[in-house]
Amino acid sequence: MFGWRNSRVLVIGATGLVLLALGACRKPVPAGTTASVLRISQRNEPASLDPQLATLPDEYFSARALFEGLTTPAPGGDAPRPGVAEHWNVSADGLVWTFHLRTNAMWSNGDPVTAADFVYSYHRMLTPALADLV
């Protein structure tokens, strides 16, 4: 008879095989490699890596791995955590938000991230022409 104990051993054994197989799939990055490698396992190929054109969960997942916003979401819905902005201030009336960027925030090519980069991004997001691309 195939009882409860046998099924428990089967589940533990199957889990061990899966973990072993996942470990065997890892490919080490060759020594001396200076480029960063991001490997993501997902169901679908993203149609776009542009965060403002993303429409599918897999695209959002990739964009969040590639880009950092002014703030980052906190687990459990808590208050946002600092991202590119190390801190921010809100005016007494709640209408003006001032973000103070990290001095060490850089693009992948080493150029500094500036406030103008965020202004450009928000202006682009609000242009009617971008809506035609989605």
C-alpha positions in Angstrom: 0.0 0.0 0.0 1.2 3.5 -0.8 0.6 5.4 2.5 1.1 8.8 3.9 4.8 8.2 5.0 5.7 6.9 1.5 4.2 10.0 -0.2 6.1 12.2 2.2 9.4 10.5 1.3 8.4 10.8 -2.4 7.8 14.6 -2.0 11.1 15.1 -0.2 13.0 13.0 -2.7 11.4 14.9 -5.7 12.2 18.2 -4.1 15.8 17.2 -3.7 16.0 16.2 -7.3 14.6 19.5 -8.4 17.0 21.5 -6.3 19.9 19.3 -7.6 18.8 20.0 -11.2 18.5 23.7 -10.6 22.0 23.7 -9.2 23.3 21.9 -12.3 21.7 24.6 -14.5 23.9 27.3 -13.1 26.6 28.6 -15.4 29.5 30.3 -13.8 30.6 33.6 -15.2 34.2 33.2 -16.6 37.0 34.7 -14.5 38.0 38.1 -15.6 34.6 39.0 -17.0 33.9 42.7 -16.3 30.4 42.9 -17.7 27.5 42.3 -15.4 25.1 39.5 -16.2 21.4 39.4 -15.3 19.7 36.1 -15.8 15.9 36.1 -15.4 13.7 33.0 -15.8 10.2 34.0 -17.0 7.4 32.6 -19.0 7.3 35.0 -22.0 9.8 37.1 -23.9 9.2 40.8 -23.0 7.8 42.8 -25.9 9.5 45.9 -24.5 12.1 46.7 -21.9 10.9 50.3 -21.9 9.2 50.8 -18.5 6.7 53.3 -20.0 5.6 50.8 -22.7 5.5 47.6 -20.6 2.0 46.0 -20.4 2.7 42.5 -19.2 3.8 41.2 -15.7 7.0 39.7 -17.2 7.9 43.1 -18.7 7.4 44.9 -15.4 9.5 42.2 -13.7 12.4 42.8 -16.2 12.0 46.6 -16.0 12.2 46.6 -12.2 15.3 44.5 -12.4 16.9 46.9 -14.9 15.8 50.3 -13.6 15.6 52.0 -10.3 13.1 54.8 -9.6 13.2 57.6 -7.1 11.8 55.2 -4.5 11.4 51.5 -4.3 8.3 49.6 -3.1 8.6 48.2 0.4 7.4 44.7 1.2 3.9 44.5 2.6 2.7 47.8 1.4 4.8 49.9 3.9 6.1 53.4 3.0 8.4 53.4 0.0 12.1 53.1 0.6 14.8 55.3 -0.9 15.9 54.4 -4.5 17.8 56.9 -6.5 16.5 59.5 -4.1 18.2 59.1 -0.8 15.5 61.2 0.9 12.6 63.6 0.0 10.6 66.4 1.5 7.0 67.2 1.2 5.6 70.8 1.5 3.1 71.5 4.3 0.2 71.6 1.8 1.4 68.3 0.2 1.7 69.8 -3.3 5.5 70.1 -3.7 7.7 67.1 -3.3 11.5 67.6 -3.4 13.6 64.5 -4.1 17.3 64.6 -3.1 19.3 62.2 -5.4 22.1 60.0 -4.2 25.4 61.6 -5.3 26.7 58.1 -6.4 23.7 57.3 -8.7 25.1 56.4 -12.1 23.8 55.0 -15.4 25.4 51.8 -16.6 27.9 53.7 -18.7 29.1 55.6 -15.6 27.4 58.9 -16.3 25.8 60.5 -13.3 22.0 60.3 -12.9 20.5 63.8 -12.8 17.2 65.4 -11.9 16.9 66.3 -15.6 16.8 62.6 -16.4 13.7 62.2 -14.2 12.1 65.3 -15.6 12.6 64.0 -19.1 11.1 60.6 -18.2 8.0 62.2 -16.7 7.5 64.6 -19.6 7.9 61.6 -22.0 5.4 59.5 -20.0 2.8 62.3 -20.3 3.2 63.0 -24.0 0.2 62.0 -26.2 2.6 60.5 -28.8 3.7 57.8 -26.3 0.1 56.7 -25.8 0.0 55.8 -29.5 2.9 53.4 -29.0 1.1 51.3 -26.3 
